[in-house]
Amino acid sequence: MILDESVWLHERAWPSVAAYLEQCDIVLVPIGATEQHGPHTPLMVDTGWATWISEQVAARTGVLVTPPLHFGWSPHHLAYPGSITLRPETLTQVIVDVGESLLAHGFRRIILVNGNRIANLPPMEIAATKLRFSTGALVSVVDTGLIARKEIAAICDPEPCAVDHAADAETSFMLHAFPQLVDMGRVQEPARSPREIRFASHIQFDYPLDGNLVLIHATSEEFGDRTKPWGVAASAGSATKEKGQRIVAAVIDNFVAYVEQVRITELGSVRPPPIPI
């Protein structure tokens, strides 16, 4: 691959980035996490979602992708070794700093790509809002689980939590995108079945979202107790590479359509941001 043909910003030389900005002002910023995903998939699953999807979308749309952020907001996963978290305000500020750096060069349409499905959303949405209000730039968040939520739910088994943490959807994605990092021989059934409770304590991926909800974030001890001993939300035994192919096709098609919508969105004046210091 010739250096300047890469979709990755950090694999180009600066004159190539300057030439790109003469034609396009869109950039993707993949943000994942380093957190446990059961004994059968690695801690990079969420970063894998963000980077793999971003790369494929960039190849189809001709936009650039920044280096990924491998750390997200994952305090509840500290019940399992290897998981790493940022404070939410730290994650927000890192994203703001990255965004201000990009805007200083002339990028005016920034798409934050969340691979840590739902969990990263609060700090990412705050960062996007800060950047929008301070500069007028078009800054948005694409969650790789939500942008094709209906399609993913239809592809996965209709059991509770099939599209939740380390279960059917995520394992199927990994079997397609990173099969060398998956060991289906280590798949474990959750020790507990999903409980039927009057008020769910966190947002469910399962479509349609027709249950009642209150928002309370589990502590690492609570999450560990809820998912012990394996750290999974539901069975991954039915995951397949074929499902993964269908899942990513739906996510990429919807994401590509959104990039084209962003491309034609009219913007007013975009104010230069401060230099992060």
C-alpha positions in Angstrom: 0.0 0.0 0.0 1.3 3.4 -0.9 1.5 5.6 2.2 -1.0 8.2 1.0 -3.6 5.7 0.0 -4.3 4.6 3.6 -7.6 5.6 5.2 -5.8 6.0 8.5 -4.8 9.6 9.3 -1.7 8.5 11.2 -0.4 6.4 8.2 -0.3 9.5 6.0 2.2 12.3 5.8 1.0 15.8 6.6 1.0 17.1 3.0 -1.4 14.3 2.1 -3.8 15.3 5.0 -3.6 18.9 3.7 -4.5 17.8 0.2 -7.4 15.7 1.6 -8.8 18.7 3.5 -9.0 20.6 0.2 -11.6 18.1 -0.9 -13.3 16.8 2.2 -13.7 17.9 5.8 -15.1 14.6 7.3 -13.1 12.5 9.7 -14.0 9.4 11.8 -12.7 9.0 15.4 -12.9 5.4 16.6 -13.3 5.0 20.4 -13.4 1.6 22.0 -12.4 0.1 25.4 -10.2 -2.4 27.0 -12.5 -4.6 29.0 -13.2 -8.3 29.5 -15.5 -10.1 27.2 -15.7 -13.5 28.8 -13.2 -16.3 28.5 -13.7 -16.8 24.7 -13.0 -13.3 23.3 -10.2 -10.8 24.0 -10.3 -7.4 25.9 -10.1 -5.5 22.6 -13.6 -6.4 21.3 -15.0 -2.9 21.7 -12.0 -1.3 20.1 -12.3 -3.9 17.4 -15.9 -2.8 16.7 -14.8 0.8 16.4 -11.7 0.3 14.3 -12.9 -2.4 12.0 -16.2 -0.7 11.1 -14.5 2.7 10.7 -11.9 1.3 8.3 -14.6 -0.4 6.2 -16.8 2.7 6.1 -13.8 4.9 5.3 -12.8 2.6 2.4 -16.3 2.9 0.9 -16.8 6.7 1.4 -13.3 8.0 1.0 -13.0 9.7 4.4 -10.1 9.5 6.9 -10.0 7.8 10.3 -7.9 8.9 13.2 -5.9 6.6 15.5 -8.2 4.8 17.8 -8.7 5.4 21.5 -8.4 2.0 23.2 -9.7 3.1 26.6 -13.3 3.9 27.4 -15.6 4.2 30.4 -15.6 0.7 31.9 -15.6 0.9 35.7 -18.0 -2.0 36.2 -15.6 -4.4 34.3 -12.8 -3.9 36.9 -14.3 -7.0 38.6 -12.3 -8.9 35.9 -8.5 -8.7 35.4 -7.1 -6.7 32.5 -10.0 -4.3 32.2 -9.0 -0.6 32.1 -11.2 2.4 32.5 -10.9 6.2 32.2 -12.9 8.5 34.4 -15.9 9.8 32.3 -14.6 13.4 32.6 -11.2 12.2 31.4 -12.7 10.5 28.3 -14.8 13.6 27.6 -11.8 15.8 27.8 -9.6 13.6 25.6 -12.2 13.6 22.9 -12.6 17.4 23.2 -8.8 17.8 22.9 -8.7 15.5 19.8 -11.7 17.3 18.3 -10.1 20.7 18.8 -6.9 19.5 17.2 -8.8 18.3 14.2 -10.9 21.4 13.9 -7.8 23.6 14.0 -6.7 22.0 10.7 -10.0 22.5 9.0 -12.0 19.3 9.7 -15.5 20.5 10.2 -17.5 17.3 10.3 -16.3 14.8 13.0 -18.0 11.5 13.6 -17.1 9.8 16.9 -17.4 6.1 16.5 -18.4 4.2 19.7 -17.4 0.6 19.9 -18.1 0.2 23.6 -21.7 -0.2 23.0 -23.9 2.2 24.9 -21.4 2.4 27.9 -19.3 5.1 26.4 -22.2 7.2 25.2 -22.6 9.7 28.1 -19.1 11.1 28.0 -19.0 10.9 24.2 -22.2 12.8 23.8 -21.0 15.5 26.2 -17.8 15.8 24.3 -19.6 16.1 21.0 -22.0 18.7 22.4 -19.1 20.8 23.8 -17.4 20.8 20.4 -20.6 21.7 18.6 -21.6 24.5 21.0 -18.1 26.0 21.1 -17.3 25.9 17.4 -20.5 25.3 15.3 -18.9 22.2 13.8 -21.0 19.1 13.0 -19.9 16.6 15.6 -21.9 13.5 16.1 -21.7 10.0 17.7 -22.3 6.7 15.9 -22.7 3.7 18.2 -21.9 0.6 16.2 -24.6 -1.3 18.1 -27.3 1.3 17.8 -26.9 2.4 14.2 -28.2 -1.0 13.0 -30.1 -1.9 16.2 -33.2 -3.3 14.4 -31.1 -5.4 11.9 -28.8 -6.8 14.6 -31.7 -7.8 16.8 -33.3 -9.6 13.8 -30.1 -11.5 13.0 -29.4 -12.7 16.5 -31.2 -15.4 18.5 -34.4 -14.1 20.1 -33.2 -15.0 23.6 -32.9 -12.2 26.3 -29.6 -10.3 26.1 -28.5 -12.0 22.8 -27.2 -8.7 21.6 -25.7 -7.7 25.0 -22.2 -8.1 26.4 -20.0 -10.9 25.0 -23.0 -12.8 23.8 -24.3 -13.8 20.3 -23.9 -10.5 18.4 -20.5 -9.6 19.7 -19.1 -13.1 19.4 -20.5 -13.4 15.9 -18.8 -10.1 15.0 -15.5 -11.3 16.3 -15.8 -14.6 14.4 -16.1 -12.6 11.2 -13.6 -9.8 11.8 -11.0 -11.3 14.2 -11.5 -15.1 14.1 -7.9 -15.7 15.2 -8.7 -14.1 18.6 -11.8 -16.2 19.3 -11.8 -19.6 21.1 -15.3 -21.1 20.9 -14.1 -24.0 23.0 -14.1 -21.6 25.9 -17.6 -20.3 25.6 -19.4 -20.6 28.9 -23.1 -20.4 29.7 -24.0 -17.6 32.1 -24.5 -18.8 35.6 -27.8 -16.8 35.9 -30.6 -16.3 33.5 -31.6 -12.7 32.8 -34.0 -11.6 35.5 -37.5 -10.3 34.9 -37.7 -7.2 36.9 -40.1 -4.3 36.9 -37.5 -1.7 36.1 -34.5 -2.5 34.1 -31.4 -0.9 35.5 -29.6 -0.2 32.2 -30.5 0.3 28.6 -31.1 -3.0 26.8 -30.0 -3.6 23.2 -32.9 -5.9 22.4 -35.3 -4.4 20.0 -38.0 -3.1 20.4 -37.2 -1.2 23.6 -40.6 -1.6 25.3 -39.6 -2.2 28.9 -39.6 0.3 31.8 -36.3 1.8 32.7 -34.4 3.5 35.5 -30.8 4.5 35.2 -28.3 3.2 37.7 -24.8 2.1 36.9 -23.6 -1.2 38.5 -20.5 -1.1 40.6 -17.7 -3.5 39.7 -18.8 -5.7 42.6 -22.4 -5.7 41.5 -21.5 -6.4 37.9 -19.1 -9.1 38.9 -21.8 -10.8 41.1 -24.3 -10.5 38.3 -22.1 -12.1 35.7 -19.8 -14.4 37.7 -17.9 -16.5 37.1 -17.5 -15.7 33.3 -18.3 -12.1 32.8 -20.9 -12.7 30.0 -24.5 -11.5 29.8 -25.9 -14.3 27.8 -24.9 -17.4 25.9 -22.5 -17.0 22.9 -22.9 -20.7 21.9 -25.0 -19.9 18.8 -22.6 -17.3 17.4 -21.4 -17.8 13.9 -19.2 -16.2 11.3 -22.2 -16.0 9.0 -24.1 -13.9 11.5 -21.1 -11.7 12.0 -21.0 -11.1 8.2 -24.7 -10.1 8.2 -24.3 -7.9 11.3 -21.3 -5.9 9.9 -23.0 -5.6 6.5 -26.0 -3.9 8.2 -23.9 -1.7 10.3 -21.7 -0.6 7.4 -24.6 0.1 5.1 -26.3 2.3 7.6 -23.1 4.0 8.6 -22.2 4.7 4.9 -25.6 6.3 4.4 -25.1 8.5 7.5 -21.7 9.6 6.2 -23.3 10.7 2.9 -25.9 12.6 4.9 -23.2 14.3 6.8 -21.4 15.2 3.6 -24.3 17.1 2.2 -25.4 18.8 5.4 -25.1 22.5 5.2 -23.0 24.2 7.8 -22.8 27.8 8.9 -19.6 29.5 10.0 -17.4 27.2 12.1 -15.4 29.1 14.7 -11.8 28.1 15.3 -11.3 26.2 18.5 -8.7 27.0 21.1 -5.5 25.0 20.9 -5.5 22.4 23.7 -2.8 23.4 26.2 
